[in-house]
Amino acid sequence: MSQRERPTFYRQEVNKTIWEVPERYQTLSPVGSGAYGSVCSSFDVKTGLKIAVKKLSRPFQSIIHAKRTYRELRLLKHMKHENVIGLLDVFSPATSLEEFNDVYLVTHLMGADLNNIVKCQKLTDDHVQFLIYQILRGLKVKRDLKPSNLAVNEDCELKILDFGLARHTDDEMTGYVATRWYRAPEIMLNWMHYNMTVDIWSVGCIMAELLTGRTLFPGTDHIDQLKLIMLLVGTPGPELLMKISSESARNYINSLPQMPKRNFADVFIGANPQAVDLLEKMLVLDTDKRITAAEALAHPYFSQYHDPDDEPEAEPYDQSFESRELEIEEWKPVVTKCFSKTAGLKPLSPSLSPPSGLTYEAVCDFEPPIFDGDDMES
């Protein structure tokens, strides 16, 4: 199945499931599970690194599962970026296509996710600058940004996780991929002509949460979500309404009472004025006027980190396979093509270092100043 020399495997039971992995990956310990697989922490005796091993859940149960497996492998192998989780290895214990039913992925083992960090403590402005800057550097393919998909290690280096549901920006997108609280309004309103700035909206929501320690738009459903958004940014004007192709979306907006845009400085009291200015440029309803990732990276808020020569663009990504119609057994040899030797991510470059003394431990131990931001509906 692979041109590489086959390693020696061993078997271990993890949560009543048999894992079969190469001997170089020792000390398997479960750390989490989800709809698409389970993850164990492990120690790579060959490199001396702590790693994460993900066993995909029934990768060839159906054509949809097989295609999803290939998609995740392709994306992980494609993303060679310091702020996006990358693929260190991929393997299967199978020795033939007939017995090829399990796929394992190996990535860096990251620490706590931002969701847990926000619950732990409010962050300093220096923390927020460093973390949001890293998120913006990693905005190349991802569009499911939320705190639980952003992991931080002991040095406060951040990586974007979980590519299983990612899609290319040119595809038709539905409103059910991103978590609602961080979802751009154009997705919920079914605007089909939106662009990569859907991620910028999500980053703005995350940044506001890091600054305040609370969710910016905790809507109970889509209607409540839009109401909370418009209480802050105001209802769309005639110019924006003309751009909305969905008649039902236009009718819904027209049914709402007129709400003026709030002064962000009154909402984010005590925050760095440059942070407030950046938030105002991120949380804009009109996607044509919303700041781009490149523009955000050059914003004065990130002046101590911004380096155009150290903010790499992603290589072009060929997603033509999405239109391929194959049977399950035909997908298997396609998936094995991803089993060639994979390269790990480069370490964070020396030019990008956290604020003095900033570590994950410091994040969790930090005692924040009192933040007096108003409630959204006040």
N, C-alpha and C positions, 0 to 999 in steps of 0.2 A: 504493500500500500504506500510505502514511502521509500525514497532512495536513501534515507539515512539509515545508519546501523541501528537495529532495533535494540532498545535498552531492556534491562531486566525489570519486570514488574513485580509488585507485591500486592496482596489483597488486604483490605481493612474494612471492618464494618463501621459505618458512620450513621448514627440515627436510623438504625435498622435497614440501611442500604449499603450494599457492597460497593466499595470504591476499589479500583484497580489502577495503580499509578506507578510510574518509574521509581526505582529505588532512590534516586537522587532527591526525591521529594519526601521528606520524613516529617514525623510529628503532625499528622493531620488532626486538626481540631475544628469542629463546626463553628462558623461565625454567623451564618444566616442562610435563609432560603426564600425563594419566591416562586412565582408561577413558571418561570423559565429555567430554574435550576437551583442548585444548592452550592454554597461556598464554604470552603475550609481554609483556615490559615495553615501554613506549612513552612518548613525550613529547607531551602535548597542547599544541600551539602556541597554541591559543585561550586556555587558562587558565594555561599555564606550569607545569602539574603533571605529575609522573611518574605514570603510570597503568598498570594491568594490563588487557590485552585478552584475553578468553577466547573461542576459537572452539570452539563445541560440536561434538562428534563425531557426525556423522550424525544430526542432530536429528529427522529425519523418516524414519528407516530403518524404523521400525515404530510401531504405536500406542503401545507402551510408551515408546519413545524420544520420541514427540511429547508424550505426557503429562508425561514427566519434564522436557522442555524448558519446557513451560508452568509446571510446578510451580516450577522454579528461578527463572524470571522473576518469577512472582507473589511468591515469598518475598523475593527481593532487592529488589523494588520496595516491598514492605510494610514491611521493616525499616528504619525511619528512627531509628537509635539509634547513639550515639557509639561503642559497643563491639561493634557488629555490622557486618560489611562490607556496604556498601550499593551500589546500582546507580547509576552516573553516566550511563550511556547504553546503549542496545541498538540494534543496526542489522543490516541485511542489504543486500548489494549488489543484490539482486533488484529488478526493477521490476514484476513481476507474480507472482501466486500460482503460476502454472505453473512459473516458474523459481526459486521460493522454496525453497531447499534448505540455505542456510547462515544461522546465527545467531551473532552476536558480542555479547559482554557486556563492558562497561567498568566497572571498579571502581577504587578507590584501590590504588596499588601499596604493599604492605606490605613490611617487612623480614624478618628471620629469624623462623622459627616457634619456639615454646617448646621443641620437641624439640631443635633445634640449640643453643638457648641453654643448656639443661640440660647438654648434652654439653660445652659450652664452659667453664662454670664453675658451681660452687655459688653460690647467691645469698644476699645478706644478708636479714635479717628484713624490712628496709624494702622491698627488692625484692619479696619474697613478698607482703607486705601490699598493695602497690600493684597488682601483677598480678592477684592473686586477687580483690581488690575489683572490678577492672574486669570480670573474667569474670562475677562474680555480677551486676553491673549489666546484663550482656548476656543473662542467662538468660530469654529470653522465648519463643522457639520451638524453639531448638536442642536436639537430644538425641544428638549424635554427638561429644561433647567428648573431645578427646585433644590432647596437646601439638602435634601436627602440624597441627591445625585452629585453632590460636591464634597469630596473627601479631603481632609487635611492631615498631613503627617506631623511628626514631632517637631519639625522645623518650620511648620506653618506653610509648607509647600502644598499647593492645591492642585487637584486633578478632577476633571469632569469624568463621571462614571456612567456605566449602563447605556450601551449603544443599541440594545436589542430592538428598540422600537424606532430608532432614528430613520429619517427619510431625507432624500435630497430635496433641496429647496424648490426644484422645478416641478415636483410632483403635486397633484391635487392633495390638499391636506384636509383632514377632518378636525372637528372640535374636541376630540376625545383622547389626544395623545398627551399633552402637557397637563399637569395637575392644575385644577381650576384656579386656585389662589394666585398662581404665577402665570396664568395663561393670558396672552395678549387679547384685547377685546376683538380684534379683527378675526381671530379664530372662532370665538364664540358667536360672532355675528355673521360668520360664514362668508367673509369677503374672500373671493378666490384669487385676487390679484395682489396678494401681499408678498412680502420679501423677507430677507434675512433679519430685518429689524424686529421680527417677532421675538427673537432671543433678547434683544436689547430691553424690551418691555419686561421680560422675566428677570433680567439682571437688575433693573430698576427696583422691582418688587423685593428682590433678595437684598439689595443694598439698603433699602429702607428698613428692612427687618433687622439687618445687622446694626444699623444705627440706633434703632429704637428698642430692639428686643421683643418686638411683637409683629405679627403678620399684618401687612399693610391692607390687604383686601380679603378678609376671611369670609367670603360669601358662602351662604348656606346652599345656594343653587345658582344656576346661570343668571337668573333674573336679579337675585340679590347681589351677585358678583358685579354685574354691570351697574347696578345702582350705587354700590360703594365706589366704583371707579369714577363715575360721573360726579359724585359728591366731591371728589377731589379735583378732577381735571375739567369738569364742566361738561355740558351736553354739546354734541357736535353742531357746528354752524352749517349754513346752507352749502358752503363750498365743499365741506367734507361729505355731507349727505349726498351730493351729486356723484361722489366717487363710489358709493356703496351700491353694489350690483344687486344685492338681495332686497327684494321689495318688502319682504316680511320684516327684515332688519330695519329698513327705513320707517316702516309703519310703527314698529315698536318704539323707535327713538322719538318719532313725532308725537307719540302718545305720552311721553314723559314731560313733566313740568320743566321749564327752563332752569338750569342750574349753572351758576357762574363758576369759573375756575377759582379755586382757593389760592391764597398766597402761601406758597410752600414754606416760606420762612416762618409763618404763623403755625404751621403744622409740625415742622421739624425744629422746634425751638431748641436752641443750644447747639445745633449741629454746625459743622464747618460750612461757612457760606458757599465755598466752592463745591462741597458735596451737595448742597441744596440746589445750586445752579445745574449741576450734572443731572440730578434727579429730574428737574424740570425739563431737561432736554431728552431724557429717556422716556418719561411717562407722558408721551404725546400721542393723542388718538390718531392723528393723521400720519400714516407710515411714511409718506413722502417728506414729512418735516421732522420725523424722529431721527435722533442722532445715530450714526452708524458706529460699528465697532471701532473702525480706524479713527473716526473723529473722537470717539470717547477716550480711546487710548491717549490721544494727543491733548486731552482736556487738562487745564492747569491743576486739577485735583491730583493728577498722577505725575506731576512734574519731577518728583524725585525718582520715579521708576521708568518713565517713558524713554524708550530708545528704539527708534524706527529700524535700526539695524539688528535688533534683537527681538523682533516681533514677527516671527516667520509666518508666511502664508502657507496654507495647505496646498499640497499638490493636487492637480485635477483628479476627480474621483469618477471612475466609470461605473455607472449604475444601470447599464443596459440590461444586466441580468434580471432586473425586476420584471421585464416583459417576457422572460423565458417561461415556457410552459413545459415542464418536465415531470415525469413520474418519479415516485420516491426512489426507486432503484437507480434512476438516471441521475438524481441529485447526489447520490453517495460518492461516485467518482469525482464529481465537481467539487464537493466539500473536501475531499482528500488532497486536492491541489493546494489547499491552504496549509497543509501539513509540512511544507518545506521549512527550512530553517528560518526562524524569525529573529529579528533584532530587537533588543530592548531599547527603552527610551534613554536618551542622554540625560545625565544629571542636570539639575537646574544650573544655568550658567552663572559664573561668578558675578556678572554685572547685575543680576537680579537677586538681591539678598534681602531678607526681612529687616524691619526696623530693629535697632539694637535691643538685644535681650528678648526678642519676640520668639517664643516657642509655644507649642501646643499647651504645655504645662502652664505657661504664663497666661495664655488665653483663659484657661479654666480657673486660674487663681486670681485673675484681675478683679479688683473692686471698682466698678464703674461709677462715674459721677451721676448725680440725679438728673434724669432726662424728663423734661416737663412738656413733651409734645402733646398737643390736643388730641382728643378722640376724633375719628374721622367725621362724625355726624354732629359735632358740637358747633 
